[in-house]
């Protein structure tokens, strides 16, 4: 079969791009997704995140990758859950709607990525956003991605905001407003209409499901991409595996990779596009040497403080909690509210570890339960947790190939703490966060620390951080956008030196933005759709 556009990966970027491009009935779009449909109850019910995130005993809607052993983490392998389903990681994430800091995008433009400054990307954030608060200068009210306030957040969230206030951190009602700094409740990508109230609004639910019957849109699930087909220096299609057979789909205009920071560089290298030494190591013919592919991996390293509680209304394991969850299931089915609608990280903060800084350098995610090792280490009883991440880490890693088999996982090496500045920043932020969590406002909920009771010295803290730190799920940068010789894509997201091939996902980010990466990834796809439509118009008139 031949289509105008072949999109590989139906995650946050791919679902958005396919939905937007197929709005034009004169073009044909084929979307290939390695996972399933993503419209089942586990995706729709936000609290089921805990089941999918774990990746064990079986991986559900999740690639469940591991990193190479990390010297900075005492030789441990990190865990990298990524969505393997239509909607991608937006189908298994905490739904937090965060854009990052405007200066992040201005930095991209200053580095040569023309058209990517804050004022350039803001219209695409607004176009995507259907915020229940309505539209204004900074927000969209009628976009496909539903954004809302949490209907019934747990009362401990207000206690966290008060505890932050007791440490001179102001309340912030909108982390995507005029200023990012402060503590408050997160807005979430969740349906707020009567029919689907309280359900997750993944990118697939926003952009694909309402449009799946368009005659010009073909969606193929359980389709694992093997390589991009090349005709000389032009991408001509994609070879993929489906139901045990290899099949080929041709692209008349463009092939677009939307596999994310791990799978997009992997597919480029499997196709012979990438660093010659990496390809040669695995016996892959070099079709186009591009040394930057897989380099520049950046991720938010994270450490979690955990506290026990006697409050059984918090999420946890115990007889009272089990009875409460049964009640909450009924409440969610009737009203779309309650604990089943929770994003877990209901509140949080953007803070500065030094008042002299011009923007927050740390983000906190305050969780209404015990969050330990990506929900893979379970504790009897109840509690609360706080994730602490350094927003702009200096450590840079890479993605490579495990071998030449398309079904093998990529080789992921974030090199956490390879720059000691990240460890020092996380240490400082952890001690600051502990002061917040031990403030009087949280005393009614607090009943002892887990792991860190009595820890005071920097040496002890560093030991705990190295023993337990890991990702907070924001890998970017491995197909970096730029104008220099080591960039993978140009500011129009074309793969440099290859015709008819673009990358559209978080891998194109030159640097890591100061916040969660799902909303920015959707913005990238919204902007890419406009660029691709304009390129088609220019071609017709040339």
C-alpha positions in Angstrom: 0.0 0.0 0.0 1.1 3.6 -0.6 0.1 6.6 1.4 1.2 10.3 1.3 2.4 10.1 4.9 3.6 7.1 6.9 3.9 7.8 10.6 5.8 5.4 12.9 4.6 5.5 16.4 1.2 6.4 17.7 2.2 8.0 20.9 1.8 11.6 22.1 3.4 13.0 18.9 2.3 10.4 16.4 -1.4 10.4 17.5 -1.4 14.2 17.3 0.3 14.4 13.9 -1.9 11.7 12.4 -5.1 13.4 13.6 -4.0 16.8 12.3 -2.7 15.7 8.9 -5.8 13.6 8.2 -8.0 16.7 8.6 -7.2 17.3 5.0 -9.3 14.8 3.0 -7.0 15.1 0.0 -4.1 13.4 1.7 -3.7 9.8 2.9 -2.1 8.9 6.3 -0.9 5.6 7.6 -0.1 5.3 11.3 1.9 2.3 12.5 1.9 1.5 16.3 3.7 -1.4 17.9 1.2 -1.6 20.8 -2.5 -2.0 21.1 -5.5 0.3 20.8 -5.2 2.0 24.2 -8.9 2.4 24.8 -9.4 -0.2 27.5 -10.3 0.4 31.2 -6.7 0.3 32.4 -5.9 3.3 30.2 -9.2 5.1 30.8 -9.1 4.8 34.6 -6.3 7.1 35.8 -5.4 5.1 39.0 -4.7 2.0 36.9 -1.4 3.8 36.1 0.1 1.9 39.0 -0.7 -1.4 37.3 0.8 -0.4 33.9 3.8 1.5 35.3 5.3 -1.5 37.1 6.0 -3.5 34.0 5.8 -6.7 35.9 5.0 -9.5 36.3 4.0 -8.7 32.7 4.4 -5.5 30.9 1.0 -4.0 30.0 1.0 -1.2 27.5 4.6 -0.6 28.5 8.0 -1.2 26.8 9.4 -1.5 30.4 13.0 -0.8 29.3 16.1 -0.9 31.5 19.2 1.2 31.2 22.8 0.1 31.1 24.3 -0.2 34.5 24.8 3.3 35.9 28.1 4.1 37.6 26.4 7.1 39.3 23.7 4.8 40.7 26.1 2.4 42.3 26.1 0.2 39.2 22.3 -0.3 39.2 20.2 -0.5 36.1 17.6 2.3 35.8 14.1 1.5 34.8 12.5 3.3 31.8 8.7 2.7 31.4 7.5 4.0 28.1 4.0 3.7 26.5 3.6 0.8 24.1 0.0 1.6 23.0 -1.9 4.2 21.0 -1.4 7.4 23.0 2.1 6.2 23.9 3.3 7.5 27.3 0.3 9.8 27.6 -1.7 6.5 28.1 0.4 5.4 31.1 1.6 8.7 32.7 0.3 10.8 35.6 -1.6 13.2 33.2 0.1 16.3 34.5 -0.3 19.3 32.1 2.9 21.2 32.3 4.6 23.2 29.5 8.0 24.1 31.0 9.4 27.6 31.4 9.2 30.1 28.5 12.9 30.6 28.7 13.5 27.0 27.7 12.1 27.7 24.2 13.8 31.0 23.9 17.0 29.1 24.5 16.3 26.8 21.6 15.8 29.8 19.3 18.9 31.6 20.6 20.9 28.4 19.7 19.7 28.7 16.1 16.4 26.9 16.0 14.4 29.7 14.3 10.7 29.5 14.9 10.9 27.7 18.3 11.0 30.7 20.7 8.2 30.9 23.3 6.1 33.3 21.3 6.4 30.9 18.3 5.3 27.8 20.2 2.6 29.3 22.5 0.0 29.3 19.7 0.4 25.5 19.3 0.1 24.9 23.0 -3.1 26.9 22.9 -4.4 25.1 19.8 -4.0 21.7 21.5 -5.5 22.7 24.8 -9.2 22.4 25.8 -9.0 23.8 29.3 -12.1 23.8 31.4 -11.1 27.2 32.7 -11.6 28.6 29.2 -9.2 30.3 26.9 -7.2 33.5 27.5 -3.9 35.0 26.4 -2.0 31.9 27.7 -4.5 29.1 27.4 -6.8 27.4 24.8 -10.4 26.5 25.7 -11.5 24.4 22.8 -8.6 22.2 21.7 -8.8 18.4 21.5 -6.6 17.8 24.5 -8.9 18.1 27.5 -7.3 19.8 30.5 -8.9 20.3 33.9 -8.6 20.9 37.6 -8.8 17.8 39.7 -12.4 17.4 40.8 -11.8 16.0 44.3 -8.1 16.0 45.2 -7.1 14.5 48.6 -7.0 17.0 51.5 -3.4 16.2 52.1 -2.7 18.3 49.0 -3.8 21.5 50.8 -1.6 20.5 53.7 1.4 20.2 51.3 0.7 23.7 49.8 0.4 25.1 53.4 3.7 23.3 54.3 5.3 25.0 51.3 4.0 28.3 52.5 5.5 27.7 55.9 8.8 27.6 54.0 8.2 30.9 52.1 7.0 29.1 48.9 3.9 30.9 47.6 0.7 29.3 46.3 0.5 29.0 42.5 -2.8 28.2 41.0 -1.4 27.8 37.4 2.0 26.4 36.7 1.4 27.4 33.1 0.5 31.0 33.9 2.4 34.2 34.2 4.9 32.6 36.5 5.9 29.0 37.1 7.3 29.3 40.6 5.3 28.2 43.6 3.3 25.3 45.0 -0.2 24.1 44.0 -2.4 21.5 42.4 -1.5 20.2 39.0 -4.0 20.5 36.2 -4.4 17.2 34.4 -5.2 15.9 30.9 -8.5 14.4 31.8 -12.0 14.6 30.3 -14.3 17.0 32.1 -17.5 16.6 30.1 -20.4 14.8 31.6 -20.1 11.6 29.5 -16.4 10.8 30.1 -15.7 12.9 33.2 -12.7 11.6 35.2 -11.3 9.5 32.3 -7.8 9.9 31.1 -7.5 12.1 27.9 -4.5 10.5 26.2 -3.2 11.9 22.9 -5.0 9.0 21.2 -8.3 9.8 23.0 -7.9 13.5 22.0 -6.7 13.2 18.4 -7.4 9.7 17.1 -10.5 8.0 18.5 -12.9 10.8 17.4 -11.4 10.5 13.9 -10.6 6.8 13.5 -13.2 6.3 10.8 -11.8 8.9 8.4 -11.4 7.2 5.1 -8.0 8.8 4.5 -6.6 7.6 7.9 -5.3 4.0 8.3 -4.2 2.9 11.8 -2.3 -0.4 12.1 -1.7 -1.6 15.7 0.7 -4.4 16.7 2.9 -3.2 13.9 6.5 -3.2 14.9 8.7 -1.0 12.6 11.9 -2.7 11.4 13.5 -0.1 9.2 12.9 2.8 6.9 13.1 1.9 3.3 15.5 4.1 1.3 15.7 4.9 -2.4 19.1 6.4 -2.6 19.1 9.3 -0.1 15.3 9.5 0.0 13.0 7.7 2.5 10.4 5.7 0.5 8.6 3.7 3.0 8.7 1.5 6.1 9.2 -2.2 6.7 7.2 -3.4 9.7 6.3 -6.7 11.3 2.7 -7.5 11.7 1.1 -10.9 12.7 4.4 -12.7 12.2 5.1 -11.3 8.7 7.2 -8.5 7.3 5.2 -6.0 5.3 6.1 -2.8 3.5 4.1 0.5 3.3 5.2 3.2 0.9 5.2 6.9 1.4 4.6 9.3 -1.5 5.5 12.4 0.4 7.2 11.7 3.8 8.0 9.2 6.4 7.8 10.6 9.9 9.3 8.9 13.0 7.4 9.5 16.2 8.9 6.7 18.4 10.3 9.0 21.1 13.7 9.5 22.6 14.5 5.8 22.6 12.8 4.2 19.6 13.3 7.0 17.0 17.1 6.9 17.1 17.0 3.1 17.3 14.9 2.9 14.1 17.2 5.4 12.3 20.2 3.3 13.2 18.5 0.0 12.2 17.9 1.8 8.8 21.6 2.6 8.3 21.3 6.2 9.4 23.5 7.2 12.3 27.1 7.0 13.6 29.3 4.8 11.4 31.0 3.1 14.4 27.7 2.2 16.0 26.3 0.8 12.8 29.5 -1.1 12.0 29.6 -2.7 15.4 26.3 -4.5 14.5 27.0 -5.2 10.9 24.5 -2.6 9.5 25.3 -1.0 6.2 25.8 2.8 6.5 23.2 4.4 4.2 23.8 7.9 5.6 26.3 8.8 8.2 24.9 11.0 10.9 27.0 11.0 14.0 24.5 12.8 16.3 21.8 10.1 16.1 21.4 8.7 19.6 23.6 11.2 21.2 22.5 14.0 23.6 20.2 11.9 25.7 18.9 14.0 28.6 16.6 13.0 31.4 15.2 14.2 34.7 17.0 12.4 37.5 14.7 12.0 40.5 14.8 11.1 44.2 11.8 10.3 46.4 11.3 11.0 50.1 8.7 8.7 51.6 6.7 9.0 54.8 4.4 6.6 56.6 0.9 7.7 57.7 -1.9 6.4 59.9 -4.5 8.0 57.5 -6.1 5.1 55.7 -7.8 7.5 53.2 -4.4 7.8 51.5 -3.5 5.2 49.0 -2.0 2.1 50.5 -2.4 -1.5 51.5 -4.6 -2.5 54.5 -8.2 -3.6 55.3 -9.6 0.0 55.7 -7.9 1.0 52.4 -9.3 -1.9 50.5 -12.8 -1.1 51.6 -12.3 2.5 50.7 -11.0 1.6 47.2 -14.2 -0.4 46.6 -16.2 2.6 47.5 -14.0 4.8 45.3 -14.6 2.5 42.3 -18.3 3.0 42.6 -17.9 6.8 43.0 -15.8 7.0 39.9 -18.3 5.0 37.9 -21.1 7.2 39.0 -19.4 10.7 39.0 -15.9 10.4 37.5 -14.4 11.7 40.7 -12.5 10.3 43.7 -9.3 8.2 44.1 -9.8 6.3 40.8 -9.5 9.6 39.0 -6.3 10.5 40.8 -3.0 11.3 39.0 -1.3 10.3 42.2 1.0 13.3 42.0 -1.9 15.6 42.8 0.1 18.6 44.0 3.6 19.8 43.5 5.9 22.8 43.3 8.5 24.6 41.2 11.2 26.0 43.4 14.6 27.6 43.4 17.4 26.1 45.4 19.0 29.6 45.4 17.0 32.8 45.6 19.4 34.4 43.1 18.3 32.1 40.3 16.1 33.6 37.6 13.8 30.6 37.3 13.0 27.4 39.2 15.6 24.7 39.0 13.7 21.9 40.9 10.3 20.4 40.5 8.4 18.5 43.2 5.7 15.9 42.6 3.7 15.3 45.9 2.1 11.8 45.8 -0.9 10.7 47.9 0.6 7.3 48.6 4.0 5.5 49.0 5.8 5.8 45.7 8.8 3.5 45.8 10.8 2.2 42.8 8.1 3.0 40.2 5.4 1.2 42.3 7.4 -2.0 42.1 8.3 -2.0 45.8 5.1 -2.2 47.9 4.7 -1.4 51.5 2.0 -2.4 54.0 0.0 0.5 55.3 -0.4 4.1 54.1 1.8 7.1 53.5 2.8 9.9 51.2 5.8 10.7 49.0 7.5 13.5 47.3 9.5 13.2 44.1 12.4 15.7 43.7 13.9 16.3 40.2 16.6 18.6 38.9 15.0 20.4 36.0 18.1 21.1 33.8 20.6 18.3 34.5 24.0 18.6 33.0 24.7 14.9 32.6 24.3 13.7 29.0 24.0 10.1 27.8 23.2 8.2 24.6 21.0 5.6 23.0 22.5 2.9 20.8 21.7 -0.6 19.5 21.8 -3.8 21.5 22.1 -5.7 18.3 20.7 -5.6 14.7 17.4 -7.3 15.6 14.5 -4.8 15.4 12.7 -6.6 18.2 15.6 -6.1 20.7 15.3 -3.1 23.1 17.6 -0.2 22.4 20.7 0.3 24.5 20.0 3.2 26.9 22.7 4.9 28.8 21.7 8.1 30.5 25.0 8.4 32.5 23.2 9.8 35.5 25.4 11.9 37.7 28.3 11.8 35.2 28.3 15.6 35.9 28.7 15.9 39.7 26.7 19.2 39.5 23.5 17.2 39.2 24.2 15.3 42.4 25.0 18.5 44.3 21.8 20.1 43.1 19.7 17.1 44.0 21.3 16.9 47.4 20.4 20.6 48.1 16.9 20.1 46.8 16.3 17.0 48.9 17.3 18.7 52.1 15.0 21.6 51.2 12.1 19.2 50.4 12.6 17.4 53.7 12.1 20.7 55.5 8.8 21.2 53.7 7.6 17.6 54.5 8.5 18.0 58.2 6.6 21.3 58.5 3.7 21.7 61.0 1.0 21.7 58.2 1.8 18.0 57.4 2.1 16.8 61.0 -1.5 15.3 61.1 -0.5 13.0 58.3 3.1 12.3 59.1 4.1 9.1 61.0 7.8 8.5 60.4 10.2 8.5 57.4 10.9 5.4 55.3 14.6 4.8 54.5 15.9 8.3 55.6 15.0 8.5 59.3 17.8 10.1 61.2 19.9 11.0 58.1 21.6 14.3 58.5 25.1 14.4 56.9 25.7 15.1 53.3 27.7 11.9 52.9 24.7 9.8 54.2 22.3 11.7 51.9 24.5 11.1 48.9 24.6 7.4 49.7 20.8 7.2 49.7 20.5 9.3 46.6 22.9 7.0 44.6 21.1 3.9 46.0 17.6 5.0 45.1 17.5 7.8 42.5 16.1 7.1 39.0 14.2 8.7 36.2 11.0 10.7 36.5 10.2 9.7 32.8 11.3 12.6 30.7 14.0 11.4 28.2 14.6 13.7 25.3 17.3 15.0 22.9 18.5 11.9 21.0 17.6 13.3 17.5 18.6 16.8 18.4 17.3 19.8 16.5 19.9 22.3 15.5 21.9 24.0 12.7 25.3 22.6 13.5 27.0 19.5 12.0 26.1 17.2 14.9 22.4 18.0 14.8 20.1 15.2 13.6 17.2 17.3 12.4 17.0 20.9 11.2 14.4 23.4 12.6 11.9 22.1 10.1 12.5 18.6 11.7 13.9 17.1 8.4 16.6 14.5 9.0 19.7 16.2 7.8 20.9 14.8 4.4 17.9 12.5 3.9 14.9 13.6 1.8 11.3 12.7 2.8 12.2 11.9 6.4 11.4 13.8 9.5 11.5 13.1 13.3 8.6 14.6 15.3 8.7 13.7 19.0 10.6 14.6 22.2 13.9 13.3 20.8 14.2 16.6 18.8 14.4 18.8 21.9 17.9 20.4 21.9 17.8 20.6 25.7 15.5 19.3 28.4 12.6 21.7 29.3 11.9 22.7 32.9 8.9 20.5 33.5 7.0 17.4 32.3 7.4 16.6 28.7 4.0 15.4 27.4 2.4 18.7 26.7 5.6 20.0 24.9 5.7 16.8 22.8 2.1 17.4 21.7 3.0 21.0 20.9 5.9 19.8 18.7 3.5 17.6 16.7 1.0 20.4 16.3 3.7 22.7 15.0 5.1 19.9 12.7 1.7 19.4 11.2 1.6 23.0 10.1 5.1 22.8 8.7 4.3 19.7 6.7 1.1 21.2 5.3 3.0 24.3 4.3 5.7 22.2 2.6 3.1 20.4 0.6 1.6 23.7 -0.5 5.0 25.0 -1.5 5.7 21.9 -3.5 2.5 22.2 -5.4 3.2 25.8 -6.4 6.8 25.4 -7.2 
